[in-house]
Amino acid sequence: MRAAGVTEFGGPEALHVVDVPAEPLGAGQVRLRVQAAAVNPTDTHARSGAYADRDPVTTPPWVPGMDVAGVVTEVGEGVEHLAVGDAAMGIVVPFGPHGGYREDKVLPGDSVVRSPEGVTAVEASTLPMNGLTARFALDLMALAPGQVLAVTGAAGAFGGYVVQLAKADGLTVIADASEADEHLVRDLGADVVVRRGDDVADRIREHFPDGVDGLVDGAVQDALVLPAVKDGGAVATVRGYRGDGQRGLRLFPTLVRRVAEDRAALDRLRQQVEDGVLTLRVARTLPMEEAAEAHRQLERGGVRGRLVLTF
C-alpha cells in the first residue's frame, strides 16, 4: 500500500512515497479507496516531529493527513449509513502509518459520511477536519443569535468555515483580512471586515467599543487578540492556548479529535454544503508523489483554499 510519509522527521523534503501495510477492517469500520487528501497546517507539524512524543507508534514510517475523500470499498458489521460504492469523506486521527496520505484508509464508521452531492472527491476532502473544528469551536462558545463574533484568519480554510457557520447560526461577524483578501471574506458573509495584523484587537474595538461576545482565533495570535473580547467573553483557540486568566475570559482550546466520531455533526456539514451554506475551496491539486511540494507551498503562506493530494 503506497502512502506519502516520513521515515525521519524534518522539512518538506522528508516527505516521500513509503510502503505501508494494509489496515484490517473491523466491526463498525469503513474502508475507503482514497482519491483525495487535503493538506493542512497540522500535517506540516506532524511531518516535522512536533507531535512525535504523543504518537504511540515509535518506529517509521509516519503518515500525516486528517482529511480524506474517495469511494467506500468495504463496510464492517454494524455500519448501515454507507454502502460499497458510495462517494464518502472522512476525518482521520493520524498516528504512525495511519494518517490520511495513503491509497487505502480504514476509519471508524462514525468518522465517515457520504460526500455532498455534486462535488468531487477533491472538493469533499477539504471539509471534514476544518469544518468539524469550526463547528466545535462555535458549539463550545455557545453564543446566542444576535451576539457578535470576531474571527481572525478569516481568509483561511478554517476561518472561512467559521464565518459561514456563524452567519448560519445568526451571529454578527467581524473578521480580519488583508487588502487582497477583503473581497473574499466579505463574500463569505462577514458583516464587518478589518485589516489583519498585530493591532487587530484595536481595530475590532473601533467597531465594538465594549468588545465582542466571542472570538475564534484562526490566526493563532493568542494574547494579542484577547483585548478584543469583552469581560467574561468566550475565546476559541486552535493550538491549545488557554489565556492569561484575566477578565473572566472563557478560553476553549478546540481539539477536533474530541469530535472525530461525531457523525451527526459531519453529516450536517455535508447537508450545509448541499444547501449552499458552506463553500468548498480548492487552491490546487498535486499528485500524492508531490506531497513535499504541497508542504513547501503551504509553509510559504498565502494559500487560499486547500491544497489537495490526489491518488
C-alpha positions in Angstrom: 0.0 0.0 0.0 1.5 3.3 -1.0 1.5 6.4 1.2 3.2 9.8 1.5 5.1 9.8 4.8 8.4 10.3 6.6 10.9 7.9 7.9 12.8 10.7 9.6 11.1 13.9 10.8 12.2 17.1 9.1 11.3 19.7 6.5 9.1 19.2 3.4 11.9 17.2 1.7 11.4 14.5 4.4 8.1 13.5 2.8 8.4 10.7 0.2 6.4 7.7 -1.0 6.6 4.9 1.5 5.1 1.4 1.6 2.7 0.7 4.5 0.7 -2.4 5.4 -3.0 -2.6 4.7 -5.2 -1.9 7.7 -7.6 -4.7 8.8 -11.3 -3.9 8.8 -13.2 -4.5 12.0 -16.8 -4.2 13.1 -18.2 -0.6 12.9 -15.5 0.4 10.5 -15.3 1.6 6.9 -12.7 1.2 4.2 -12.1 3.9 1.7 -10.2 3.9 -1.6 -8.7 7.3 -1.1 -8.9 9.6 -4.1 -8.0 12.9 -2.4 -6.4 14.0 0.9 -6.4 17.7 2.0 -3.1 19.2 3.2 -3.5 21.2 6.5 -1.0 23.1 8.7 -1.3 20.4 11.3 0.2 18.0 8.7 3.3 20.1 8.5 3.7 20.0 12.2 3.3 16.2 12.2 5.9 15.9 9.5 8.4 17.9 11.4 8.0 15.8 14.5 6.1 18.2 16.7 3.7 15.5 17.8 6.1 12.6 18.0 6.1 12.5 21.8 2.3 11.7 21.8 2.4 9.2 19.0 2.0 5.6 20.3 4.0 4.4 17.2 7.7 4.9 17.7 9.0 3.3 14.5 8.8 4.7 11.0 7.1 5.4 8.7 4.8 8.2 9.9 2.0 9.3 7.6 0.3 12.7 8.1 -3.2 13.7 6.9 -6.5 14.4 8.6 -8.9 14.6 5.7 -9.8 12.0 3.1 -12.4 11.5 0.4 -13.0 8.7 -2.0 -15.1 5.6 -2.5 -16.3 3.1 0.0 -14.9 -0.4 -0.8 -15.8 -2.3 2.3 -18.0 -1.8 5.4 -17.7 -3.6 8.7 -20.5 -5.3 10.7 -23.0 -2.7 12.1 -22.3 0.0 9.5 -25.6 0.9 7.9 -25.3 4.5 6.8 -22.8 3.7 4.0 -22.6 1.0 1.3 -19.9 -0.2 -1.0 -19.6 2.2 -4.0 -20.7 5.3 -2.1 -18.7 8.5 -2.5 -17.6 9.4 1.0 -15.4 11.7 3.1 -13.9 11.2 6.5 -11.8 12.8 9.2 -8.6 11.0 10.3 -6.9 11.0 13.7 -3.4 10.2 12.4 -0.8 8.1 14.2 2.2 6.1 12.9 1.5 5.0 9.4 -2.3 5.5 9.8 -2.7 9.1 8.5 -4.7 10.2 5.6 -2.0 10.4 2.9 -2.5 6.8 1.8 -4.2 5.0 -1.0 -6.5 3.0 1.3 -7.8 4.0 4.7 -9.9 2.3 7.3 -11.8 4.6 9.7 -14.4 4.3 12.4 -17.8 4.3 10.7 -18.8 7.4 12.7 -15.9 9.3 11.2 -17.2 8.9 7.6 -20.3 10.2 5.8 -21.4 10.5 2.2 -19.8 13.3 0.3 -22.0 16.2 -0.6 -24.0 15.6 -3.8 -22.5 17.2 -6.9 -18.9 17.7 -5.6 -15.7 16.0 -6.4 -13.6 13.9 -4.1 -11.0 16.7 -4.2 -13.6 19.3 -3.0 -15.1 16.9 -0.4 -11.7 16.3 1.2 -11.4 20.0 2.2 -14.4 19.8 4.6 -14.1 17.2 7.4 -11.3 18.4 9.7 -11.6 22.1 9.2 -15.4 22.0 9.1 -15.7 20.0 12.3 -13.2 22.2 14.1 -15.2 25.3 13.1 -18.4 23.7 14.2 -16.9 22.5 17.5 -15.4 26.0 18.3 -18.8 27.6 17.8 -20.6 24.9 19.9 -18.1 25.4 22.7 -18.6 29.1 22.9 -22.4 28.7 22.7 -23.2 32.3 21.6 -26.8 33.2 21.0 -28.2 34.6 17.8 -27.6 38.3 17.5 -24.3 38.2 19.5 -21.1 39.4 18.0 -18.3 37.0 16.9 -14.8 38.1 15.8 -12.8 35.8 13.6 -9.1 36.0 12.9 -7.5 34.2 10.0 -10.9 34.5 8.2 -9.5 34.0 4.7 -8.1 30.6 5.7 -10.0 27.3 5.3 -10.8 27.0 9.0 -11.6 30.7 9.4 -13.8 30.8 6.3 -15.9 27.9 7.6 -16.2 29.7 11.0 -17.5 32.8 9.2 -20.1 30.9 7.2 -21.3 28.7 10.0 -21.5 31.7 12.4 -23.7 33.6 9.9 -25.9 30.5 9.6 -26.2 30.5 13.4 -27.5 34.0 13.3 -24.4 35.7 14.7 -23.0 39.1 13.7 -19.4 38.5 12.4 -16.5 40.9 12.3 -13.5 39.3 10.6 -9.9 40.2 9.6 -8.4 40.2 6.2 -5.5 41.6 4.2 -6.4 44.1 1.5 -6.1 41.3 -1.1 -8.5 39.1 0.8 -11.1 41.6 1.9 -13.5 40.8 -1.0 -13.2 37.1 -0.3 -14.0 37.5 3.4 -17.0 39.7 2.6 -18.2 37.2 0.2 -18.0 34.5 2.9 -20.5 36.6 4.8 -18.6 38.8 7.3 -20.6 41.8 8.3 -17.6 43.9 9.1 -14.0 43.4 7.8 -11.0 45.0 9.4 -7.4 44.8 8.4 -5.4 41.9 9.8 -2.2 42.4 11.9 -0.9 42.6 15.4 -3.2 45.5 16.2 -6.4 43.7 15.1 -7.8 43.8 18.6 -7.8 47.7 18.4 -9.4 47.6 15.0 -12.2 45.3 16.3 -12.8 47.6 19.3 -13.2 50.6 17.0 -16.3 48.9 15.7 -17.4 47.3 19.0 -16.1 49.6 21.8 -17.4 47.3 24.6 -15.7 44.3 23.0 -17.1 41.3 21.1 -19.0 38.5 22.8 -16.7 35.8 21.3 -13.6 35.3 19.2 -12.3 32.4 17.1 -8.5 32.9 16.8 -7.8 31.1 13.5 -4.7 33.3 13.0 -3.2 31.9 16.3 -2.4 35.3 17.7 -3.2 34.2 21.2 -2.6 37.0 23.8 -2.6 39.7 21.1 -6.3 39.3 20.3 -7.7 38.9 23.8 -8.3 42.7 24.3 -10.9 42.5 21.5 -13.2 40.4 23.7 -15.5 41.9 26.4 -15.0 40.8 30.1 -16.4 37.3 30.5 -16.5 36.7 26.8 -15.6 33.5 25.0 -12.4 32.7 23.0 -11.8 29.5 20.9 -8.2 28.7 20.1 -6.7 26.0 17.9 -3.3 25.3 19.3 -4.1 24.7 22.9 -3.7 28.3 24.1 -5.5 28.8 27.4 -5.3 32.5 28.0 -3.9 34.6 30.9 -6.7 34.0 33.4 -7.7 37.6 33.4 -11.1 39.5 33.0 -13.1 36.3 33.4 -12.5 35.3 29.7 -13.6 31.8 28.9 -11.0 30.0 26.8 -11.9 27.0 24.8 -8.9 25.1 23.3 -10.6 23.4 20.3 -9.2 19.9 19.8 -11.0 18.3 16.9 -10.0 14.8 18.0 -12.8 15.1 20.6 -15.4 15.2 17.8 -13.8 13.0 15.2 -16.6 10.4 15.6 -19.5 12.9 15.7 -21.2 11.6 12.6 -24.2 13.8 13.1 -22.1 16.9 13.0 -20.1 15.8 10.0 -23.3 14.9 8.1 -24.8 18.2 9.0 -21.8 19.9 7.3 -22.5 17.7 4.3 -26.0 19.0 4.2 -24.9 22.6 4.6 -22.7 22.3 1.6 -25.6 20.9 -0.4 -27.8 23.8 0.9 -25.2 26.4 -0.2 -24.3 27.5 3.3 -20.7 26.3 3.1 -18.2 26.9 0.2 -15.6 24.3 -0.6 -12.4 26.0 -1.7 -9.6 24.2 -3.5 -6.3 26.1 -4.1 -4.5 23.4 -6.2 -4.2 19.7 -6.6 -1.0 17.8 -6.7 -0.3 14.0 -7.1 0.5 12.2 -3.9 4.1 11.8 -5.1 4.5 15.6 -4.8 3.4 15.8 -1.2 6.7 17.5 -0.3 5.9 20.3 -2.8 2.4 20.7 -1.3 4.0 21.2 2.1 6.5 23.7 0.7 3.7 25.8 -0.8 1.6 25.7 2.3 4.5 26.8 4.5 5.4 29.7 2.2 2.0 31.1 3.1 -0.7 32.9 1.1 -2.6 29.8 0.1 -6.3 30.4 -0.1 -8.4 27.3 0.0 -6.8 23.9 0.4 -4.0 22.2 -1.3 -5.2 18.6 -2.1 -3.2 15.5 -2.8 -4.7 13.1 -5.4 -4.3 9.4 -5.6 
